[in-house]
């Protein structure tokens, strides 16, 4: 119908795409993705785990060894104070205890009902031994 109305139709075959650009696109895209993932991992601190643990905390420990609380400030609990003075001695002079085979304690577990002075005792322990609380 179009030719009857005098419309000319031209058909062209498409040009063949450049094979070099096609190969370059197939290689460049995965390399860009890998480079982006490595960049995000390095920004997260590079600390192992899945994707470098992106939500990792940047908190720092504030070193304030002087708590202002000593064992004299804690009333009662004399037996617990005696036990904790051994830990204070160990923290002040660990070489004496290591010679006889003692290991450095990873921590101290204070148990008891609320309001019995566990936190005050822990502050006193830190204050006596000169370590941060």
MDTraj code that builds the backbone (N, CA, C; nanometers):
import mdtraj as md
import numpy as np

residues = "UNK UNK UNK UNK UNK UNK UNK UNK UNK UNK UNK UNK UNK UNK UNK UNK UNK UNK UNK UNK UNK UNK UNK UNK UNK UNK UNK UNK UNK UNK UNK UNK UNK UNK UNK UNK UNK UNK UNK UNK UNK UNK UNK UNK UNK UNK UNK UNK UNK UNK UNK UNK UNK UNK UNK UNK UNK UNK UNK UNK UNK UNK UNK UNK UNK UNK UNK UNK UNK UNK UNK UNK UNK UNK UNK UNK UNK UNK UNK UNK UNK UNK UNK UNK UNK UNK UNK UNK UNK UNK UNK UNK UNK UNK UNK UNK UNK UNK UNK UNK UNK UNK UNK UNK UNK UNK UNK UNK UNK UNK UNK UNK UNK UNK UNK UNK UNK UNK UNK UNK UNK UNK UNK UNK UNK UNK UNK UNK UNK UNK UNK UNK UNK".split()
xyz = np.array([
    [0.0812, -0.1190, 0.0000],
    [0.0000, 0.0000, 0.0000],
    [0.0855, 0.1253, 0.0000],
    [0.1984, 0.1193, 0.0748],
    [0.2846, 0.2364, 0.0788],
    [0.3467, 0.2634, -0.0575],
    [0.3910, 0.1561, -0.1270],
    [0.4528, 0.1751, -0.2572],
    [0.3508, 0.2278, -0.3582],
    [0.2248, 0.1910, -0.3371],
    [0.1210, 0.2404, -0.4267],
    [0.1019, 0.3904, -0.4102],
    [0.1285, 0.4424, -0.2914],
    [0.1140, 0.5849, -0.2640],
    [0.2421, 0.6627, -0.2973],
    [0.3474, 0.5909, -0.3379],
    [0.4703, 0.6562, -0.3782],
    [0.5722, 0.6759, -0.2662],
    [0.5612, 0.5983, -0.1578],
    [0.6561, 0.6085, -0.0465],
    [0.7721, 0.5164, -0.0767],
    [0.8935, 0.5707, -0.0666],
    [1.0105, 0.4864, -0.0914],
    [1.0554, 0.4230, 0.0411],
    [1.0920, 0.2998, 0.0352],
    [1.1368, 0.2248, 0.1532],
    [1.2809, 0.1833, 0.1303],
    [1.3663, 0.2181, 0.2268],
    [1.5070, 0.1789, 0.2200],
    [1.5373, 0.0894, 0.3410],
    [1.6003, -0.0204, 0.3163],
    [1.6371, -0.1142, 0.4228],
    [1.7892, -0.1235, 0.4263],
    [1.8443, -0.0982, 0.5464],
    [1.9901, -0.1068, 0.5640],
    [2.0193, -0.2157, 0.6669],
    [2.1253, -0.2903, 0.6460],
    [2.1666, -0.3890, 0.7464],
    [2.2475, -0.3153, 0.8530],
    [2.2266, -0.3487, 0.9817],
    [2.3002, -0.2787, 1.0882],
    [2.4488, -0.3109, 1.0816],
    [2.5282, -0.2139, 1.1264],
    [2.6724, -0.2348, 1.1274],
    [2.7077, -0.3347, 1.2372],
    [2.8062, -0.4152, 1.2143],
    [2.8508, -0.5117, 1.3151],
    [2.9202, -0.4351, 1.4285],
    [2.8867, -0.4662, 1.5556],
    [2.9510, -0.3937, 1.6673],
    [3.0993, -0.4280, 1.6747],
    [3.1746, -0.3341, 1.7254],
    [3.3179, -0.3521, 1.7396],
    [3.3442, -0.4605, 1.8445],
    [3.4093, -0.5682, 1.8080],
    [3.4335, -0.6805, 1.8991],
    [3.5254, -0.6409, 2.0143],
    [3.6163, -0.5489, 1.9899],
    [3.7065, -0.5046, 2.0962],
    [3.6287, -0.4351, 2.2083],
    [3.5334, -0.3484, 2.1714],
    [3.4531, -0.2799, 2.2727],
    [3.3632, -0.3784, 2.3483],
    [3.3147, -0.4794, 2.2812],
    [3.2289, -0.5785, 2.3457],
    [3.3091, -0.6567, 2.4499],
    [3.4283, -0.7000, 2.4164],
    [3.5132, -0.7741, 2.5102],
    [3.5544, -0.6832, 2.6261],
    [3.5882, -0.5586, 2.5934],
    [3.6269, -0.4643, 2.6978],
    [3.5128, -0.4416, 2.7967],
    [3.3905, -0.4313, 2.7493],
    [3.2743, -0.4151, 2.8375],
    [3.2496, -0.5380, 2.9222],
    [3.2723, -0.6562, 2.8651],
    [3.2520, -0.7794, 2.9412],
    [3.3556, -0.7947, 3.0526],
    [3.4737, -0.7384, 3.0353],
    [3.5800, -0.7501, 3.1351],
    [3.5753, -0.6323, 3.2329],
    [3.5468, -0.5123, 3.1840],
    [3.5537, -0.3918, 3.2670],
    [3.4447, -0.3899, 3.3739],
    [3.3250, -0.4333, 3.3439],
    [3.2161, -0.4270, 3.4421],
    [3.2450, -0.5141, 3.5648],
    [3.2821, -0.6413, 3.5490],
    [3.3152, -0.7194, 3.6700],
    [3.4336, -0.6624, 3.7475],
    [3.5323, -0.6073, 3.6760],
    [3.6459, -0.5479, 3.7462],
    [3.6034, -0.4258, 3.8277],
    [3.5126, -0.3450, 3.7747],
    [3.4627, -0.2302, 3.8495],
    [3.3843, -0.2739, 3.9731],
    [3.3059, -0.3798, 3.9622],
    [3.2300, -0.4307, 4.0770],
    [3.3262, -0.4804, 4.1851],
    [3.4268, -0.5569, 4.1463],
    [3.5238, -0.6089, 4.2424],
    [3.6020, -0.4948, 4.3080],
    [3.6418, -0.3960, 4.2301],
    [3.7144, -0.2814, 4.2854],
    [3.6275, -0.2050, 4.3850],
    [3.4985, -0.1903, 4.3548],
    [3.4075, -0.1223, 4.4472],
    [3.3932, -0.1981, 4.5779],
    [3.3809, -0.3306, 4.5709],
    [3.3693, -0.4101, 4.6928],
    [3.4965, -0.4012, 4.7767],
    [3.6113, -0.4047, 4.7129],
    [3.7369, -0.3922, 4.7863],
    [3.7504, -0.2537, 4.8497],
    [3.7021, -0.1514, 4.7811],
    [3.7068, -0.0162, 4.8367],
    [3.6205, -0.0067, 4.9624],
    [3.4978, -0.0604, 4.9579],
    [3.4102, -0.0563, 5.0745],
    [3.4685, -0.1368, 5.1894],
    [3.5329, -0.2463, 5.1578],
    [3.5942, -0.3277, 5.2628],
    [3.7090, -0.2519, 5.3293],
    [3.7881, -0.1804, 5.2515],
    [3.8995, -0.1055, 5.3105],
    [3.8478, 0.0108, 5.3950],
    [3.7365, 0.0703, 5.3571],
    [3.6791, 0.1790, 5.4356],
    [3.6237, 0.1293, 5.5677],
    [3.5857, 0.0019, 5.5748],
    [3.5283, -0.0546, 5.6970],
    [3.6361, -0.0996, 5.7938],
    [3.7604, -0.0812, 5.7648],
    [3.8655, -0.1178, 5.8564],
    [3.9368, -0.2456, 5.8178],
    [3.8868, -0.3187, 5.7217],
    [3.9519, -0.4406, 5.6766],
    [3.9620, -0.5461, 5.7840],
    [3.8603, -0.5611, 5.8667],
    [3.8680, -0.6516, 5.9813],
    [3.7984, -0.7836, 5.9552],
    [3.8342, -0.8526, 5.8518],
    [3.7818, -0.9875, 5.8284],
    [3.6306, -0.9946, 5.8338],
    [3.5767, -1.1119, 5.8340],
    [3.4328, -1.1307, 5.8431],
    [3.3653, -1.0973, 5.7123],
    [3.2328, -1.1072, 5.7102],
    [3.1605, -1.0772, 5.5867],
    [3.1678, -0.9296, 5.5516],
    [3.2238, -0.9007, 5.4369],
    [3.2367, -0.7646, 5.3845],
    [3.3129, -0.6741, 5.4815],
    [3.4035, -0.7287, 5.5588],
    [3.4859, -0.6469, 5.6458],
    [3.4120, -0.5892, 5.7645],
    [3.2989, -0.6449, 5.8020],
    [3.2222, -0.5991, 5.9175],
    [3.1921, -0.4496, 5.9041],
    [3.1104, -0.4141, 5.8063],
    [3.0864, -0.2736, 5.7752],
    [3.0299, -0.1955, 5.8923],
    [2.9526, -0.2572, 5.9808],
    [2.8925, -0.1867, 6.0924],
    [2.9802, -0.1840, 6.2156],
    [3.1088, -0.1973, 6.1992],
    [3.2019, -0.2077, 6.3099],
    [3.2073, -0.0774, 6.3883],
    [3.2114, -0.0883, 6.5201],
    [3.2152, 0.0286, 6.6066],
    [3.3529, 0.0933, 6.6034],
    [3.3544, 0.2245, 6.6041],
    [3.4786, 0.3001, 6.6068],
    [3.5045, 0.3549, 6.7482],
    [3.4415, 0.2965, 6.8502],
    [3.4556, 0.3442, 6.9871],
    [3.5968, 0.3212, 7.0378],
    [3.6424, 0.4116, 7.1247],
    [3.7753, 0.4010, 7.1831],
    [3.7625, 0.3945, 7.3344],
    [3.8539, 0.3228, 7.3968],
    [3.8548, 0.3100, 7.5419],
    [3.9240, 0.4325, 7.6000],
    [3.8573, 0.4960, 7.6938],
    [3.9166, 0.6111, 7.7609],
    [3.9960, 0.5606, 7.8814],
    [4.1241, 0.5890, 7.8840],
    [4.2107, 0.5398, 7.9905],
    [4.2094, 0.6380, 8.1082],
    [4.1299, 0.6074, 8.2100],
    [4.1289, 0.6873, 8.3317],
    [4.1521, 0.5923, 8.4481],
    [4.2789, 0.5649, 8.4818],
    [4.3060, 0.4674, 8.5854],
    [4.2655, 0.5129, 8.7246],
    [4.2516, 0.6422, 8.7483],
    [4.2169, 0.6898, 8.8818],
    [4.0653, 0.7019, 8.8935],
    [4.0030, 0.6106, 8.9698],
    [3.8580, 0.6131, 8.9871],
    [3.8169, 0.6947, 9.1079],
    [3.9122, 0.7205, 9.1985],
    [3.8791, 0.7960, 9.3185],
    [3.8178, 0.7103, 9.4272],
    [3.8077, 0.5793, 9.4058],
    [3.7488, 0.4883, 9.5044],
    [3.8560, 0.3877, 9.5441],
    [3.8709, 0.3671, 9.6759],
    [3.9657, 0.2689, 9.7288],
    [3.8881, 0.1686, 9.8138],
    [3.9568, 0.0623, 9.8563],
    [3.8904, -0.0388, 9.9393],
    [3.8446, 0.0187, 10.0728],
    [3.9101, 0.1244, 10.1191],
    [3.8683, 0.1872, 10.2457],
    [3.7305, 0.2520, 10.2326],
    [3.6917, 0.2895, 10.1103],
    [3.5623, 0.3528, 10.0876],
    [3.4479, 0.2520, 10.0873],
    [3.4787, 0.1235, 10.0782],
    [3.3762, 0.0190, 10.0717],
    [3.3545, -0.0350, 10.2122],
    [3.2313, -0.0250, 10.2609],
    [3.1991, -0.0739, 10.3957],
    [3.1522, -0.2189, 10.3878],
    [3.1898, -0.2987, 10.4874],
    [3.1468, -0.4388, 10.4918],
    [3.2198, -0.5220, 10.3877],
    [3.1684, -0.6372, 10.3596],
    [3.2202, -0.7322, 10.2611],
    [3.3716, -0.7529, 10.2780],
    [3.4144, -0.7754, 10.4016],
    [3.5574, -0.7880, 10.4292],
    [3.6192, -0.9088, 10.3598],
    [3.5443, -1.0199, 10.3504],
    [3.5985, -1.1396, 10.2855],
    [3.6239, -1.1137, 10.1370],
    [3.5320, -1.0439, 10.0734],
    [3.5480, -1.0133, 9.9316],
    [3.6656, -0.9184, 9.9113],
    [3.6831, -0.8230, 10.0026],
    [3.7957, -0.7311, 9.9922],
    [3.9278, -0.8055, 10.0031],
    [3.9347, -0.9030, 10.0935],
    [4.0582, -0.9817, 10.1088],
    [4.0891, -1.0590, 9.9808],
    [3.9850, -1.1177, 9.9196],
    [4.0056, -1.1912, 9.7944],
    [4.0526, -1.0976, 9.6825],
    [3.9940, -0.9800, 9.6779],
    [4.0281, -0.8877, 9.5710],
    [4.1653, -0.8221, 9.5914],
    [4.2130, -0.8162, 9.7152],
    [4.3476, -0.7613, 9.7364],
    [4.4524, -0.8523, 9.6728],
    [4.4249, -0.9830, 9.6655],
    [4.5167, -1.0737, 9.5958],
    [4.5236, -1.0386, 9.4472],
    [4.4098, -1.0053, 9.3890],
    [4.4075, -0.9666, 9.2466],
    [4.4805, -0.8347, 9.2277],
    [4.4639, -0.7418, 9.3230],
    [4.5347, -0.6135, 9.3141],
    [4.6852, -0.6376, 9.3196],
    [4.7282, -0.7243, 9.4113],
    [4.8717, -0.7563, 9.4191],
    [4.9205, -0.8149, 9.2877],
    [4.8397, -0.9005, 9.2279],
    [4.8777, -0.9627, 9.1013],
    [4.8884, -0.8582, 8.9904],
    [4.7937, -0.7644, 8.9875],
    [4.7957, -0.6620, 8.8826],
    [4.9117, -0.5639, 8.9010],
    [4.9515, -0.5390, 9.0254],
    [5.0618, -0.4463, 9.0494],
    [5.1976, -0.5107, 9.0215],
    [5.2133, -0.6380, 9.0577],
    [5.3426, -0.7061, 9.0390],
    [5.3193, -0.8466, 8.9845],
    [5.2847, -0.8592, 8.8557],
    [5.2524, -0.9914, 8.8014],
    [5.3722, -1.0854, 8.7913],
    [5.4940, -1.0298, 8.7850],
    [5.6107, -1.1168, 8.7672],
    [5.6292, -1.2119, 8.8853],
    [5.5932, -1.1700, 9.0065],
    [5.6036, -1.2595, 9.1233],
    [5.5151, -1.3819, 9.1067],
    [5.3949, -1.3607, 9.0569],
    [5.2989, -1.4699, 9.0455],
    [5.3266, -1.5566, 8.9235],
    [5.3757, -1.4962, 8.8166],
    [5.4041, -1.5720, 8.6949],
    [5.5192, -1.6701, 8.7188],
    [5.6141, -1.6315, 8.8070],
    [5.7263, -1.7209, 8.8384],
    [5.6785, -1.8526, 8.8978],
    [5.5705, -1.8506, 8.9752],
    [5.5198, -1.9730, 9.0377],
    [5.4136, -2.0405, 8.9515],
    [5.3868, -1.9863, 8.8306],
    [5.2958, -2.0520, 8.7365],
    [5.1547, -1.9978, 8.7327],
    [5.1280, -1.8841, 8.7959],
    [4.9933, -1.8267, 8.7927],
    [4.9667, -1.7650, 8.6557],
    [4.8399, -1.7647, 8.6171],
    [4.8002, -1.7039, 8.4896],
    [4.7282, -1.5730, 8.5169],
    [4.7400, -1.4803, 8.4218],
    [4.6751, -1.3505, 8.4350],
    [4.5240, -1.3701, 8.4270],
    [4.4462, -1.3158, 8.5228],
    [4.3013, -1.3319, 8.5168],
    [4.2416, -1.2519, 8.4016],
    [4.1432, -1.3125, 8.3338],
    [4.0749, -1.2444, 8.2242],
    [3.9696, -1.1478, 8.2769],
    [3.9255, -1.1699, 8.3987],
    [3.8235, -1.0844, 8.4573],
    [3.7807, -1.1391, 8.5914],
    [3.6942, -1.0654, 8.6589],
    [3.6422, -1.1058, 8.7891],
    [3.4914, -1.0984, 8.7820],
    [3.4243, -1.2024, 8.8297],
    [3.2789, -1.2059, 8.8278],
    [3.2279, -1.1797, 8.9683],
    [3.1604, -1.0672, 8.9871],
    [3.1005, -1.0320, 9.1155],
    [2.9511, -1.0601, 9.1066],
    [2.9021, -1.1425, 9.1964],
    [2.7602, -1.1787, 9.1933],
    [2.6929, -1.1322, 9.3218],
    [2.5638, -1.1146, 9.3149],
    [2.4855, -1.0746, 9.4310],
    [2.3633, -0.9970, 9.3867],
    [2.2699, -0.9787, 9.4813],
    [2.1481, -0.9040, 9.4479],
    [2.1790, -0.7562, 9.4222],
    [2.0860, -0.6861, 9.3595],
    [2.1079, -0.5441, 9.3308],
    [2.1265, -0.4633, 9.4598],
    [2.2134, -0.3647, 9.4535],
    [2.2319, -0.2746, 9.5666],
    [2.3283, -0.3235, 9.6721],
    [2.4068, -0.4265, 9.6429],
    [2.4993, -0.4787, 9.7439],
    [2.6414, -0.4269, 9.7262],
    [2.6656, -0.3385, 9.6325],
    [2.7960, -0.2752, 9.6197],
    [2.8913, -0.3421, 9.5231],
    [2.8382, -0.4157, 9.4262],
    [2.9271, -0.4832, 9.3299],
    [3.0017, -0.3813, 9.2438],
    [2.9323, -0.2793, 9.1969],
    [2.9962, -0.1791, 9.1116],
    [3.0969, -0.0972, 9.1918],
    [3.0624, -0.0627, 9.3158],
    [3.1551, 0.0108, 9.4008],
    [3.2800, -0.0729, 9.4283],
    [3.2613, -0.2029, 9.4482],
    [3.3753, -0.2923, 9.4712],
    [3.4629, -0.3004, 9.3458],
    [3.4006, -0.3042, 9.2277],
    [3.4768, -0.3090, 9.1032],
    [3.5544, -0.1785, 9.0833],
    [3.4935, -0.0642, 9.1151],
    [3.5637, 0.0634, 9.1051],
    [3.6793, 0.0698, 9.2034],
    [3.6574, 0.0165, 9.3237],
    [3.7647, 0.0139, 9.4233],
    [3.8793, -0.0744, 9.3766],
    [3.8456, -0.1878, 9.3163],
    [3.9498, -0.2775, 9.2627],
    [4.0319, -0.2066, 9.1562],
    [3.9630, -0.1349, 9.0644],
    [4.0339, -0.0615, 8.9600],
    [4.1155, 0.0522, 9.0189],
    [4.0613, 0.1201, 9.1202],
    [4.1336, 0.2306, 9.1819],
    [4.2571, 0.1851, 9.2561],
    [4.2477, 0.0728, 9.3249],
    [4.3630, 0.0203, 9.4014],
    [4.4730, -0.0290, 9.3081],
    [4.4325, -0.0922, 9.1988],
    [4.5340, -0.1529, 9.1118],
    [4.5827, -0.0572, 9.0024],
    [4.5176, 0.0574, 8.9871],
    [4.5623, 0.1560, 8.8891],
    [4.5321, 0.1166, 8.7459],
    [4.4216, 0.0471, 8.7247],
    [4.3809, 0.0093, 8.5893],
    [4.2516, 0.0816, 8.5563],
    [4.2180, 0.0981, 8.4274],
    [4.0934, 0.1690, 8.3925],
    [3.9706, 0.0893, 8.4313],
    [3.8679, 0.1616, 8.4721],
    [3.7389, 0.0982, 8.5061],
    [3.6482, 0.1042, 8.3878],
])
top = md.Topology()
chain = top.add_chain()
for i, resn in enumerate(residues, 1):
    res = top.add_residue(resn, chain, resSeq=i)
    for name in ("N", "CA", "C"):
        top.add_atom(name, md.element.get_by_symbol(name[0]), res)
traj = md.Trajectory(xyz[None], top)
